Amino acid sequence: MPIIVCKNQLVFKLSTDNWDYCFRCNDYGLLEHVCSSAAVPDTAETLLQTLAPDKMMPFTAYPKERDMLSNGSPGVLLQEYGTFNAGDFRIPALKVRSSDGTSTVRLRWHSCQCYAGTPVLENLPCARSVENDDCETLEIKLTDPEIGLAVYLSYTVFPHCDIIVRGARIVNESSSLLTVERAMSMQLDLAPGNYDMIQLPGAWGRERHAERHALHHGIQSINSNRGLSSHAANPALVLAERTATETQGCVYGVMLAYSGNFLGEVEVSEMDSVRIVMGINPELFSWPLTPGSSFTTPQAIIARSEQGLGGMSRQLHRFFRRHWLPEKWATAKRPLLINNWEATYFDINEEKLLNIARSAAQVGVEMLVLDDGWFGKRNNDLSSLGDWYVNENKIPNLEALVRRVNELGMKFGLWFEPEMVSEDSDLYRSHPDWVLRIPNRSYSLSRHQLVLDMGRDEVVENIFQQMKNILSRANIEYIKWDANRIITECCSGALPPERQGEAAHRFVLGVYKLHARLLQEFPDLLIEGCSGGGGRFDAGILYYAPQIWCSDLSDAADRVRIQLGTSLFYPCACMGAHVSSCPNLQNLRITPLATRGNIAMSGTFGYEMDLKELSDGERQQIAGQIAMFHRLNPLVQNGDLYRLSNICSNNHIDSWCIVSPDRQKGFLTVFRKNTDLNQPPVRIRLQGLEPDAVYQIDNRTLSGKALMNIGLTFELEQGDAVSRIIEFAVV
Ligand code: GLA
């Protein structure tokens, strides 16, 4: 049983295959964290003996009633969900303002229930239970009777993925207004230890460059206040034991399933304990709760591994495949696509598109994606977002174009930017009040555009109807859903002044609602997320769109770092990765075609160029890449990723391998950024193989043990940005 509730002592033991997580209700009703460790055989009650000796620390506060009771200071105890201003001075998970003007909350035990399966959240992404996953949910109700507040904490245990998903629901049980000022989705308090934090900072064109630093006393944080999860930070962090590496040591991965403003904080307290909280960023958030109403946080996904960062990534990737990505696409092969954007930018017409499609069809590309510029009167980025009708000067007959592409044996996909509007658009002219902006005050533009107030049902309805009209007109099987600006001056014309703190979250809910409505209407539709490249690469979007364009920087040499950073949390099969033209249009680097193919091979794979402009030799090379894609893509979709060497630490070579779940086959990718004369041959020790099996690899026959313990040696050719893919299989 993944959840054991010991009723007489109110102790809870949540167990996955390799992780035990234990907490209890203490004598004065606080939810106290007991331990989190590799699996142990001890019962929940026995684990109580692992608690630190109960002791009142100097200069701490305690509840008045404590005199009769035996527990120490709440500010020192490890807790499950700390609250504001009641003796715990660490970062709180919850802060609620009551009608007396204070935001103090003191939560105490009320009750609990346990059930098989997962909670279902309305209009928010939530993990799914599948057959035989033995998943179970524990819901704890805590209350603050003095202000009439109830909090339901939920813990869903996915035993075979070593994942616990958490969330909270805040309910106003009083007869007056309560305002939620901060409601984190999770809190994890750990006993003192030496930890590093790993995060994925970035910017446009260099998203998710992993960064590791030692924790210090006080608070360290990651956040977005840009309305989207953003290029600058990603709603995911790792807490790794100082000595943990790719392959060993204890690490926790925490992810927020949310696509808007978020905050992740880690605090090392005065007593050296470590608290992690993650949730919606309180900075642009407040949520009034009228009597009887409730607020539900997005879910947080927590993984624990003793197999280092690699183990944690593989657990999360498995979890995404089994319990999170849209079921239709989670493990299915996605169409190999060609996108016209970098080949044409806005300068498109039917003939150009058909030419791109024809040369792509000849080498076996499976889908043409028509990017920006097909709608309204859009010839540059100054106009027409919001006017989702075909520009007939460019595409006189969309149905005929799609049909002709289909006749070439290819599917057809289309670009939209559903949440955005240009000032120069019919939509904006008819509904200037539908944007997020403070009335009668100055406002910011970004890429000349504004953001629609997706928190308004009529806005979602309008965009849905426009998209539906297009999607039902022709056989459009894919959409690229872009979002090319951040949110500023966030204010909704539909909300009164005292409710403006809802606007940013309502925007995200509207974005999810539109995704869900489209998928309900077109259940086979494949959505690829995008936001100026990878500005909204998060679990929230992945719930609807199983792949997200990783970055507008399509140069393979720089993509290695982006893809490897992304892979810490997100599966390879979710990373939109294409071969683009050379020199690269963004950074002008000259990267061999082979390397461009080899790096994109560990993502969704596709092309972002006009194949007609290549030489016959290059087109032949592409035919070879496509044959390789068909062999390797099932591994990328469902295999296990092992990061083997990291250019950020060795300044020389990046390598990784992807191995089938049954360990029978896989492939190794090796990449060297700069040419390097007179170096010894490369030696790579593989991982994840069957130790006693014998593999055919690079014209050699070696045991799994030899390949993992001694390694494979080979030469890389001279030159910058060279790479190789080496396939292997059990003989
Ligand atoms: C964003 C995307 C690009 C392309 C352009 C179109 O920048 O990341 O791939 O779709 O928009 O305007």
Boltz pocket constraint, residues with backbone or C-beta under 6 A from the ligand:
constraints:
  - pocket:
      binder: B
      contacts: [[A, 341], [A, 371], [A, 372], [A, 415], [A, 482], [A, 484], [A, 530], [A, 531], [A, 532], [A, 533], [A, 549], [A, 551], [A, 552]]
      max_distance: 6.0
